[in-house]
C-alpha cells in the first residue's frame, strides 16, 4: 500500500517500553519468591505450584491436602514462569523488529 507522510505517527514510547521490558527481565525468580505477598494465605508457605484449573498460584500443601483443588491440574510455578518469560521475549523481539521497520520507513520518507 502506498505510504503517505500524514499517515505516519512518531512512536516515541516504543523504545521506552522495550527498555522497561528489559528491566523486568533483570528481576530474578528468587527475588520474586521472597516477597511476603508470594506466600500462601492459608499455610504461609512459598507459592510453588500453579493450579491450571483455577489459573492461580498455590502452595504445595494446598495442592496436596487443601481440598479446594481436588482433581485439578497442576504445574510447577517455575515452569509457568519460564513459559511467560519466553512469550514476553518473543513479543519484545517482534516489537523491536517492527520499531526498526518503522524507523526505516520514517528515514525513507524523510529522504
Secondary structure, DSSP 4 states (H G I P E B T S, - for coil): ----GGG----THHHHHHHHHHHHHHS-HHHHHTSGGGB-TTT--B--EEETTTTEEE-HHHHHH-STTTT--EEEHHHHHHHHHHHHHHHHHHHHHHHHHHHHHHHHHH-
